[in-house]
Amino acid sequence: MTIDFCPIPTMAFSDQLQTEIEHLQAENARFIALLDVHGISWKTEDMCRDKNISTSVPRTDLSTNEKIALYSPLMTSGRI
């Protein structure tokens, strides 16, 4: 399995910071491998497809009555 990470310019970081970045990249690779072994979706597009989550832009043109109907249950229940 190959994990592609963004290239990191080594001269911009101290040796200690570069070592920490490499450590975290290795840890991420191990974590991703563990998720894959157990069949757990971890990519954003996989999660959206698996759960049928819409990636469309929500409506913003609600009328006043639609907004009242949307928020009334929350206001009467004390959630807002």
Secondary structure, DSSP 8 states (H G I E B T S, - for coil): ---------GGGS-HHHHHHHHHHHHHHHHHHHHHHHTT---SHHHHHHHHT---S-------HHHHHHHHHHHHHTT--
